[in-house]
Amino acid sequence: MPTTRTPAEDRSAVRTLLRLWPYVRPVRVRLLTAAFVAILASCTGLVIPLVLKWMVDGPVADRDPAGVWLGALYLLLLGIAEAVLFGIRRWLVARPLSRVEADMRADLYRHLQRLPVAFHDRWPSGQLLSRGTTDLMLLRMFLAFPLTFLLVNGVTILVGVLILLAQDWTLGLVILGPAVPVMVTCAIFERRYAGVARLAQDQVGDLTTVVEESVLGIRIIKGFGRHRSQALAFRKLSGTLRGTELRKARLLATIWAVIVTLPELAIGAALVLGTVRVADGGLSAGTLVAFLSTALALRWPVDSIGFLLAMSQEAATATERYFEVMDEEPEEETAPAVRPAASADRGLRFHGVRFRYPDAPPGSAPVLDRIDLHVRPGESMALVGATGSGKTTLTALIPRLHEVTSGRITLDGADITAMTRAELRAKVAVAFEEPTLFSAGVGDNVLMGAPDTAGAPELERALAVAQADFVHTLPEGPDTKVGEQGLSLSGGQRQRLALARAVVGRPGFLVLDDPLSALDVHTEAAVEAALRRVLADTTALIVAHRPSTVLLADRVALLSGGRIAAVGTHHELLRTNAEYAQLMSGSGEGEDER
């Protein structure tokens, strides 16, 4: 599972957000234009107090109705201009930012497909889902609003302060009095809010994982009556998240209390002082109205600082979480420029292979240790062993779902690490014990194991080999959509489709992980008969638990304690190896190395 940053950890929000630049760069012109338009709209609003000053000191003081109506027209035109400019800003950012979000989501999905299996073993799927949904939504919102208005409000405050000082520098200094405590409060708030925001987003990922697992495992939950315990676990996580969100709300309320209260007190003080000066004749009424109107116009830019800082910290956290995944090293796509010369060995061969999981404790024994095994060209070899002996792990090394710790594996004399993964996986087909089907047509699921040019003839042949003729009785035949994980089909049907997917591309090497475990006796016999014809032309390694599956193979390898303990025919090992005989008697079942 990925490590979670603690609130105490420090990082620069600006430096983190700058990592978004490659995605923002293509739309930078529209975003800069939108920011300029927003600044123009905001500054247009600051002209309104100046018009009010002119009206109060001019037409109102001179009792000129025509001048008052002219001033009202000016105010109306300024209000319309401000509204139109803000509308243009929103139109400018809507389309490009949806593109930025779509590009980031597409890059994340592509990167996840290229990351090794070891990465997916460590990361809960809910954490990945939350990064591709909630976090990217936060980033789009940040680019659309806080990013622009941090600049816009900063410029507005600067221009507004200059206008205040130009009107009356004494009152201007009164208004600027709270600036230092507000800045100190913002610095403290930003540091504290960053940790809480990260914690909340990580907890959203944990909650997403629980929901996803509950949906996918709904049959288990209902079958064992565990809905109450699952609901309790969900409530506990939900309550923890609620507590974190309340901490965020308290921090936001604190900074808002400071940011709103201090400027309001300053405006009140300026009002009292200005009124006294107007009464003494030291200040015109129009100047006081314009000053206070400008100060009130700056309330939103100042009040929004806390809100904008909070959204910026959440965006920085979302960016950090996004690039935690994007920074993971993907599987290498290309083979070495110079390939080692192939040896004379044909078929599939393991040369002193050792394997230890990357997250295994230091000093722990390897799962596989000094594996030497040769599957001859065109030969089928059964791999037999007790639970935890390493059978499934061994088969996962062939298509490089995991990388060997030491030693090497060769196909027809060529080291598999000298091939690209695409080239290797075009040679090797795999059928796992737990068949995974996607929410697509039955035919599409099967043809995933074939080249893009494969069509109906290849599909029909594969279905025949796997004895999956039930496909033609489905409502729409091979075009029938299967539900998520293929749960609308029985276990035996899913396993037959997975077997069809493995053989549809006529692979040179076939790896089958207990491919017949979910079949009934009659179907198993039919599948075995068809599979024998396929195995006659293929080099195959078959994980087997039952004698009927073992009898498909020409020879058998016994895996014990992470090593190859014996190799021979089924009958030879029954006579000469007590462990093998015990396994075949039915006392050893199952497979789960981890």
C-alpha positions in Angstrom: 0.0 0.0 0.0 1.4 3.5 -0.8 2.7 5.6 2.0 0.6 8.5 3.2 2.1 11.9 3.9 1.6 13.1 7.4 0.5 16.7 8.3 3.9 17.4 9.6 5.6 16.9 6.2 6.3 20.1 4.4 6.2 20.9 0.7 5.9 23.9 -1.5 2.4 24.3 -2.9 3.7 26.6 -5.7 6.5 24.1 -6.7 4.0 21.3 -6.7 1.4 23.2 -8.8 4.1 24.1 -11.3 4.2 20.5 -12.3 0.8 21.1 -14.0 2.5 23.4 -16.6 3.0 20.8 -19.3 -0.8 20.3 -19.3 -1.6 24.0 -19.0 0.9 25.2 -21.6 -1.3 24.3 -24.7 -4.2 26.4 -23.4 -2.0 29.2 -21.8 -3.2 31.9 -24.2 -6.8 31.4 -23.4 -6.1 31.3 -19.7 -4.0 34.4 -19.8 -6.7 36.1 -21.8 -9.3 35.1 -19.3 -7.2 36.4 -16.4 -6.7 39.8 -18.3 -10.5 40.0 -18.9 -11.2 39.2 -15.2 -8.7 41.9 -14.1 -10.3 44.4 -16.5 -13.8 43.5 -15.1 -12.6 43.8 -11.5 -10.9 47.2 -12.2 -14.1 48.3 -13.9 -15.9 47.8 -10.6 -13.4 50.1 -8.9 -14.3 52.9 -11.3 -17.9 52.9 -9.8 -16.8 54.6 -6.5 -15.1 57.4 -8.6 -18.4 58.0 -10.4 -20.1 58.1 -7.1 -17.6 60.8 -5.9 -18.3 62.9 -9.0 -22.1 62.5 -8.5 -22.0 63.5 -4.8 -19.6 66.4 -5.1 -21.2 67.5 -8.4 -24.8 67.0 -9.5 -26.0 66.1 -6.0 -24.3 69.0 -4.3 -25.5 71.4 -7.1 -29.0 69.9 -7.1 -28.7 69.0 -10.8 -31.2 66.2 -11.7 -29.9 65.8 -15.2 -26.4 65.2 -13.9 -27.7 62.6 -11.4 -29.4 60.7 -14.3 -26.2 60.9 -16.3 -24.3 59.5 -13.4 -26.9 56.7 -13.0 -26.4 55.9 -16.7 -22.6 55.7 -16.2 -23.1 53.3 -13.3 -25.5 51.1 -15.3 -23.1 50.9 -18.2 -20.2 50.0 -15.8 -22.2 47.3 -14.2 -23.2 45.8 -17.5 -19.6 45.9 -18.7 -18.4 44.2 -15.6 -21.0 41.4 -15.9 -20.2 40.9 -19.6 -16.5 40.7 -19.0 -16.9 38.1 -16.3 -19.1 36.1 -18.6 -16.4 36.2 -21.3 -13.9 35.0 -18.7 -16.0 31.9 -17.9 -16.5 31.2 -21.6 -12.8 31.4 -22.2 -11.8 28.9 -19.6 -14.6 26.3 -19.9 -13.5 24.4 -23.0 -9.7 24.4 -22.5 -9.9 23.3 -18.8 -12.2 20.4 -19.7 -9.5 19.4 -22.2 -6.7 19.7 -19.6 -8.7 17.4 -17.3 -9.4 14.9 -20.1 -5.7 14.8 -21.1 -4.5 14.2 -17.5 -7.1 11.4 -17.0 -6.0 9.8 -20.3 -2.3 10.0 -19.4 -3.1 8.5 -15.9 -5.0 5.6 -17.5 -2.3 4.9 -20.1 0.4 5.0 -17.3 -1.6 2.6 -15.1 -1.6 0.1 -18.0 2.2 0.3 -18.3 3.0 0.0 -14.6 4.2 -3.4 -13.4 2.0 -5.9 -11.5 4.0 -5.3 -8.4 2.7 -1.7 -8.3 -0.9 -2.8 -8.5 -0.3 -5.4 -5.8 0.7 -2.5 -3.5 -1.9 0.1 -4.3 -5.6 -0.2 -3.4 -7.8 0.4 -6.4 -9.9 2.9 -4.6 -6.8 5.2 -4.1 -6.2 5.0 -7.9 -9.9 5.7 -8.7 -9.9 8.8 -6.4 -6.8 10.1 -8.1 -8.5 9.7 -11.5 -11.8 11.3 -10.5 -12.0 13.5 -7.3 -8.4 14.8 -7.6 -8.7 15.7 -11.2 -12.0 17.5 -10.6 -10.3 19.5 -7.9 -7.5 20.5 -10.3 -10.0 21.6 -13.0 -11.9 23.7 -10.4 -8.6 25.2 -9.3 -7.5 26.1 -12.8 -10.9 27.6 -13.5 -11.3 29.8 -10.4 -8.7 30.0 -7.7 -5.7 30.2 -10.1 -7.2 33.1 -12.0 -8.6 34.9 -9.0 -5.5 34.7 -6.9 -4.0 36.9 -9.6 -7.1 39.0 -10.2 -7.8 39.7 -6.6 -4.1 40.5 -5.9 -4.2 43.1 -8.7 -7.6 44.4 -7.6 -6.4 44.8 -4.0 -3.2 46.6 -5.2 -5.1 49.0 -7.5 -7.8 49.5 -4.9 -5.2 50.4 -2.2 -3.6 52.9 -4.5 -7.0 54.5 -5.2 -7.6 54.7 -1.4 -4.3 56.3 -0.7 -4.8 58.7 -3.6 -8.1 59.8 -2.2 -6.9 60.3 1.3 -3.7 58.8 2.6 -4.6 59.1 6.3 -7.8 57.0 5.9 -5.8 54.7 3.6 -3.3 53.9 6.3 -6.2 53.1 8.7 -7.5 50.6 6.1 -4.0 49.1 5.7 -3.6 48.5 9.5 -4.8 44.9 9.5 -2.5 43.8 6.6 0.3 42.4 8.7 -1.9 40.2 11.1 -3.9 39.0 8.1 -0.7 38.0 6.2 0.6 36.1 9.3 -2.7 34.3 9.7 -2.6 33.3 6.1 0.9 31.8 6.4 -0.1 29.8 9.5 -3.3 28.7 7.9 -1.7 27.5 4.7 0.8 25.3 6.5 -1.8 23.7 8.7 -4.5 23.3 6.1 -2.0 21.5 3.7 -1.7 18.5 6.0 -5.4 18.2 6.8 -6.3 18.5 3.1 -3.8 15.7 2.2 -5.3 13.5 5.0 -8.8 14.1 3.8 -8.0 13.1 0.2 -6.2 10.0 1.3 -9.2 9.0 3.4 -11.5 9.6 0.4 -9.4 7.0 -1.5 -9.7 4.5 1.4 -13.5 5.0 1.5 -13.6 4.5 -2.3 -11.8 1.2 -1.9 -14.3 0.0 0.7 -17.2 0.9 -1.6 -15.6 -0.8 -4.6 -14.8 -4.0 -2.6 -18.3 -4.1 -1.2 -19.9 -3.8 -4.7 -17.6 -6.4 -6.3 -18.0 -8.8 -3.3 -21.7 -8.3 -2.8 -22.4 -12.0 -3.2 -20.0 -12.9 -0.5 -21.4 -10.2 1.8 -24.9 -11.4 1.3 -24.0 -15.1 1.3 -22.4 -14.8 4.7 -24.7 -12.2 6.1 -21.9 -9.7 6.6 -23.7 -6.6 5.6 -23.8 -5.2 9.1 -20.0 -5.6 9.6 -19.4 -4.0 6.2 -21.7 -1.2 7.0 -19.9 -0.7 10.4 -16.5 -0.6 8.6 -17.9 2.0 6.1 -19.4 4.1 8.9 -16.1 4.1 10.8 -14.2 5.3 7.7 -16.9 7.7 6.9 -16.9 9.1 10.4 -13.1 9.5 10.3 -13.4 11.4 7.0 -16.1 13.6 8.5 -13.9 14.4 11.4 -11.1 15.4 9.1 -13.5 17.6 7.0 -14.7 19.3 10.2 -11.0 20.1 11.0 -10.8 21.7 7.6 -14.0 23.6 8.2 -12.7 24.9 11.6 -9.4 26.0 10.1 -11.3 27.8 7.3 -13.7 29.4 9.8 -10.7 30.7 11.8 -9.0 32.4 8.9 -12.3 33.8 7.7 -13.0 35.2 11.1 -9.7 37.0 11.1 -9.8 38.1 7.5 -13.4 39.4 7.7 -13.3 40.9 11.2 -10.1 42.9 11.0 -10.9 44.7 7.7 -14.4 45.4 8.9 -13.0 47.0 12.1 -10.7 49.1 9.9 -13.5 50.2 7.6 -15.6 51.1 10.7 -12.6 53.2 12.1 -12.2 54.9 8.7 -15.9 55.7 8.6 -15.8 57.3 12.1 -12.6 59.2 11.3 -13.9 60.3 7.9 -17.2 61.5 9.2 -15.5 63.6 11.8 -13.3 65.1 9.1 -16.3 65.8 6.8 -18.0 67.5 9.7 -14.9 69.6 10.3 -14.7 70.5 6.6 -11.3 68.7 6.1 -12.8 66.1 3.7 -15.5 66.3 1.1 -18.6 64.1 1.4 -18.0 62.8 -2.1 -14.4 61.7 -1.2 -15.7 59.9 1.9 -18.4 58.1 -0.2 -15.9 57.1 -2.8 -13.4 56.0 -0.2 -15.8 53.8 1.6 -17.3 52.5 -1.6 -13.8 51.5 -2.8 -13.1 49.9 0.6 -16.3 47.9 0.4 -15.5 46.9 -3.2 -12.3 45.4 -1.8 -14.2 43.3 0.8 -14.7 40.3 -1.6 -11.1 40.2 -2.9 -9.9 40.3 0.8 -12.5 37.9 2.2 -11.9 35.4 -0.5 -8.2 35.0 0.4 -8.9 32.2 2.9 -11.2 30.3 0.4 -8.7 30.7 -2.4 -5.8 29.5 -0.3 -7.8 26.5 0.9 -8.7 25.5 -2.7 -5.1 26.1 -3.8 -3.8 23.8 -1.0 -6.3 21.1 -2.0 -5.2 21.5 -5.6 -1.6 21.2 -4.6 -2.4 18.0 -2.7 -4.4 16.6 -5.6 -1.4 17.4 -7.9 1.0 15.7 -5.5 -1.3 12.6 -5.4 -1.6 12.5 -9.2 2.1 12.7 -9.7 2.8 10.0 -7.0 1.3 7.6 -9.6 2.8 9.2 -12.7 6.3 9.2 -11.1 6.2 5.4 -10.7 8.6 3.7 -13.2 6.6 1.9 -15.9 7.6 -1.4 -17.5 10.3 -0.9 -20.1 8.7 -0.9 -23.6 11.9 -1.5 -25.6 14.4 -4.3 -25.6 18.2 -3.7 -25.4 19.8 -2.3 -28.5 22.1 -5.3 -28.7 20.5 -8.6 -28.0 22.5 -11.5 -26.6 23.0 -14.4 -29.0 20.4 -17.1 -28.6 21.6 -20.4 -27.2 20.9 -23.8 -28.7 18.2 -24.6 -26.1 14.8 -24.8 -27.7 11.5 -24.7 -25.9 11.0 -23.0 -22.5 13.9 -23.1 -20.0 14.5 -21.7 -16.5 18.2 -21.2 -15.7 18.9 -20.9 -12.0 15.9 -18.6 -11.5 15.4 -17.0 -8.1 12.5 -14.7 -7.2 11.7 -12.6 -4.2 8.8 -10.1 -4.1 10.0 -6.5 -4.1 8.1 -5.7 -0.9 9.3 -8.8 1.0 11.1 -8.2 4.3 14.9 -8.0 4.0 16.6 -11.3 4.6 13.4 -13.3 3.9 13.7 -16.5 1.9 12.9 -16.2 -1.8 9.6 -17.6 -3.1 11.5 -19.4 -5.8 15.1 -20.5 -5.4 17.5 -21.9 -8.1 14.8 -23.1 -10.5 16.3 -25.2 -13.3 13.6 -26.6 -15.6 13.4 -27.4 -19.3 10.1 -27.8 -21.2 11.1 -29.2 -24.6 9.7 -27.9 -27.9 6.2 -29.1 -28.4 6.1 -30.7 -24.9 3.4 -30.1 -22.3 4.7 -30.1 -18.7 2.4 -30.1 -15.6 3.6 -28.1 -12.6 2.5 -29.7 -9.4 3.0 -28.5 -5.8 1.4 -27.9 -2.4 -0.1 -24.6 -1.4 2.5 -21.9 -1.2 5.1 -23.8 -3.2 5.3 -21.0 -5.8 3.5 -22.4 -8.8 1.4 -19.4 -9.8 4.4 -17.1 -9.1 6.6 -19.3 -11.5 4.0 -19.0 -14.3 3.8 -15.2 -13.8 7.5 -14.9 -14.5 7.2 -16.2 -18.1 5.2 -13.3 -19.5 7.2 -10.9 -17.2 4.3 -10.0 -15.0 7.1 -10.1 -12.4 10.8 -9.8 -13.0 13.2 -12.5 -11.9 15.5 -11.6 -9.0 18.3 -13.5 -10.5 18.9 -16.2 -13.2 17.1 -16.1 -16.6 14.3 -17.6 -18.6 14.7 -18.4 -22.3 12.2 -19.1 -25.1 13.7 -21.1 -27.9 17.1 -20.0 -26.6 16.3 -16.3 -26.5 16.4 -14.5 -23.1 12.9 -13.1 -22.4 14.5 -9.8 -21.1 16.0 -9.3 -24.6 12.5 -9.0 -26.1 10.0 -6.2 -25.8 7.0 -7.0 -23.7 4.8 -6.8 -26.7 7.0 -9.3 -28.6 7.1 -11.6 -25.6 3.4 -11.5 -24.9 2.7 -12.2 -28.6 4.6 -15.5 -28.2 3.1 -16.5 -24.8 -0.6 -16.8 -23.9 -1.8 -17.2 -20.3 -5.0 -18.5 -18.8 -5.3 -17.7 -15.1 -7.1 -19.8 -12.5 -9.3 -16.8 -11.7 -10.7 -15.8 -15.1 -11.3 -12.1 -15.5 -13.8 -10.9 -18.0 -14.6 -7.3 -19.0 -17.9 -5.5 -19.5 -17.9 -6.1 -23.2 -19.2 -8.7 -25.7 -18.3 -12.4 -25.2 -16.5 -12.4 -28.6 -14.5 -9.2 -27.7 -13.4 -10.8 -24.5 -12.1 -13.9 -26.3 -10.4 -12.0 -29.2 -8.4 -10.0 -26.7 -5.9 -12.9 -26.9 -5.6 -12.7 -30.7 -4.0 -10.2 -33.1 -6.2 -7.3 -34.3 -6.7 -9.0 -37.7 -8.4 -12.0 -36.0 -12.1 -12.5 -36.7 -15.0 -14.9 -36.7 -13.1 -18.1 -37.9 -10.5 -17.7 -35.1 -13.2 -17.0 -32.5 -15.2 -20.1 -33.5 -12.1 -22.3 -33.4 -11.2 -21.1 -29.9 -14.7 -21.6 -28.6 -14.7 -25.1 -29.9 -11.4 -25.9 -28.2 -12.7 -24.6 -24.9 -16.0 -26.3 -25.4 -17.7 -22.9 -25.0 -20.6 -23.7 -27.4 -22.9 -22.2 -24.8 -22.0 -18.8 -26.3 -24.3 -19.4 -29.3 -27.3 -19.9 -27.0 -26.8 -16.5 -25.4 -29.4 -13.8 -26.4 -27.1 -12.1 -28.9 -24.6 -14.9 -29.4 -20.9 -13.8 -29.3 -22.1 -10.2 -29.2 -23.9 -10.7 -25.9 -22.5 -8.2 -23.2 -21.3 -9.8 -20.0 -21.7 -8.0 -16.8 -18.9 -6.6 -14.7 -16.3 -9.3 -14.0 -18.5 -11.6 -16.1 -20.6 -12.4 -13.1 -23.6 -13.0 -15.3 -21.9 -16.3 -16.3 -21.2 -19.3 -14.2 -17.7 -20.1 -13.0 -17.2 -22.9 -15.5 -18.4 -20.7 -18.4 -16.0 -17.9 -17.4 -13.1 -20.4 -17.2 -13.9 -21.8 -20.6 -13.9 -18.3 -22.1 -10.6 -17.5 -20.4 -9.2 -20.7 -22.0 -10.6 -19.7 -25.4 -8.9 -16.4 -25.0 -5.6 -18.1 -24.3 -5.7 -20.4 -27.4 -7.4 -18.0 -29.9 -4.1 -16.5 -31.1 -2.4 -19.9 -31.7 0.5 -19.0 -29.3 3.9 -20.8 -29.5 4.0 -21.0 -25.7 1.0 -21.6 -23.5 0.8 -21.1 -19.7 -2.3 -22.5 -18.1 -2.9 -22.0 -14.3 -5.3 -24.9 -13.4 -7.5 -24.2 -16.4 -10.1 -26.9 -15.6 -10.8 -26.4 -11.9 -14.3 -25.0 -12.3 -15.6 -27.5 -14.9 -17.9 -30.4 -14.2 -16.7 -34.0 -15.1 -18.4 -34.2 -18.5 -17.3 -30.7 -19.7 -13.8 -31.4 -18.3 -13.5 -34.5 -20.4 -14.6 -32.7 -23.6 -12.3 -29.8 -23.0 -9.4 -32.1 -22.3 -10.0 -33.9 -25.6 -10.0 -30.7 -27.5 -7.1 -29.2 -25.5 -4.9 -32.3 -26.3 -5.1 -31.3 -30.0 -3.9 -27.8 -29.2 -1.1 -29.0 -26.9 0.2 -31.3 -29.7 1.5 -28.2 -31.5 2.4 -26.0 -28.5 5.0 -25.8 -25.8 3.0 -25.6 -22.6 3.4 -25.3 -18.9 0.2 -26.3 -16.9 -0.3 -25.7 -13.2 -2.3 -28.8 -12.1 -4.0 -29.9 -9.0 -5.9 -32.9 -10.2 -4.7 -36.1 -11.8 -7.1 -35.5 -14.8 -5.2 -32.3 -15.6 -1.8 -33.8 -15.0 -2.6 -36.5 -17.6 -2.8 -33.8 -20.3 1.0 -33.3 -19.9 3.9 -35.3 -21.3 5.9 -34.8 -18.1 5.4 -33.5 -14.6 7.6 -31.2 -12.5 7.1 -31.2 -8.7 7.7 -27.8 -7.0 8.4 -28.0 -3.3 9.7 -25.3 -1.0 10.4 -23.0 -4.0 12.5 -25.6 -5.8 12.0 -28.2 -8.5 12.1 -31.4 -6.4 11.5 -34.0 -9.1 10.7 -34.2 -12.9 9.3 -37.3 -14.6 6.1 -38.8 -16.0 3.0 -39.0 -13.9 3.4 -42.8 -13.3 7.2 -42.5 -12.6 6.6 -39.9 -9.9 3.7 -41.9 -8.4 6.1 -44.8 -7.9 9.2 -42.9 -6.8 8.1 -39.7 -5.0 6.0 -39.9 -1.8 5.2 -36.2 -1.8 3.9 -36.3 -5.3 1.8 -39.4 -4.5 0.4 -37.7 -1.5 -0.6 -34.6 -3.6 -2.3 -36.7 -6.2 -4.2 -38.5 -3.5 -6.1 -35.3 -2.9 -4.6 -34.1 0.4 -3.0 -31.0 -1.2 -5.4 -28.4 -2.8 -5.4 -24.8 -3.6 -2.8 -22.2 -4.5 -1.9 -18.9 -2.9 1.8 -18.1 -2.6 1.2 -14.7 -1.0 
